């Protein structure tokens, strides 16, 4: 039997809370092409939690590498 794990999707407010920023900052990142993994579903932006977490870790790794 194949077990199907359901992916957790979060909204822009939850994404902002995850990063400790305002929702407007998340929208700005999307507009400026910061490559944040976002999907527009209807009129709302949605984010897969696992992709957002991986993106955050990758961004943190990039910042550490640039400071060396």
Secondary structure as GFF3:
##gff-version 3
##sequence-region A 1 68
A	DSSP	beta_strand	9	11	.	.	.	ID=ss1
A	DSSP	alpha_helix	12	19	.	.	.	ID=ss2
A	DSSP	alpha_helix	23	31	.	.	.	ID=ss3
A	DSSP	beta_strand	39	41	.	.	.	ID=ss4
A	DSSP	beta_strand	44	48	.	.	.	ID=ss5
A	DSSP	alpha_helix	49	66	.	.	.	ID=ss6
###
